[in-house]
Amino acid sequence: MDYVSALVPPVVMAAFFIGLVVTIVKSQGGPNKGKEDAAVDAAISRAEAAHQAPRTDTV
């Protein structure tokens, strides 16, 4: 019975990991895809603008 107790934790973790991957794959796309893409594009644009802005706080 030691082999059963040794195999249970990896099997449980694998089942949860497979469930997580399936959930992520199913949540991709759909009706909110455009809104999510727009939010990511806006965040990237803000980050790039902040990175390229000249610094005025140099001493």
Secondary structure as GFF3:
##gff-version 3
##sequence-region A 1 59
A	DSSP	alpha_helix	2	27	.	.	.	ID=ss1
A	DSSP	alpha_helix	33	52	.	.	.	ID=ss2
###
